[in-house]
Amino acid sequence: MADNNEHKHGEMDITDQEKTFDGFMKWSTNVAIISILIVIGLAIFAT
């Protein structure tokens, strides 16, 4: 592997990664909330 001395820590543009992570976290949170509501609904209305 070649040595790349031009890279400087902290200079990379990570806006796309941040947007992807934010979207993933929102999606995961929504799925968790929906799952909890389904479990609560099943507990209440189960016969």
C-alpha positions in Angstrom: 0.0 0.0 0.0 1.3 3.4 -0.9 1.9 6.0 1.7 -0.4 9.0 1.2 1.1 12.0 3.1 -1.4 14.5 1.6 -4.3 13.4 3.8 -5.0 15.7 6.7 -7.3 14.5 9.5 -10.6 16.3 9.7 -10.6 17.9 6.2 -12.8 15.4 4.5 -16.3 16.6 3.5 -18.7 14.3 5.4 -22.0 16.1 4.8 -23.4 13.1 2.8 -22.4 10.6 5.6 -24.1 12.9 8.2 -27.3 13.1 6.1 -27.3 9.3 5.6 -26.8 8.7 9.3 -29.5 11.2 10.3 -32.0 9.5 7.9 -31.1 6.1 9.3 -31.6 7.3 12.9 -35.0 8.9 12.0 -36.1 5.7 10.3 -34.9 3.5 13.1 -36.6 5.6 15.7 -39.9 5.6 13.8 -39.7 1.8 13.4 -39.1 1.4 17.1 -42.0 3.6 18.0 -44.4 1.8 15.6 -43.2 -1.6 17.0 -43.8 -0.5 20.6 -47.3 0.8 19.7 -48.1 -2.5 18.0 -47.0 -4.5 21.0 -49.0 -2.3 23.3 -52.0 -2.6 21.0 -51.7 -6.4 21.0 -51.4 -6.4 24.8 -54.5 -4.3 25.2 -56.8 -5.9 22.6 -55.6 -9.5 22.7 -58.4 -11.9 23.8 
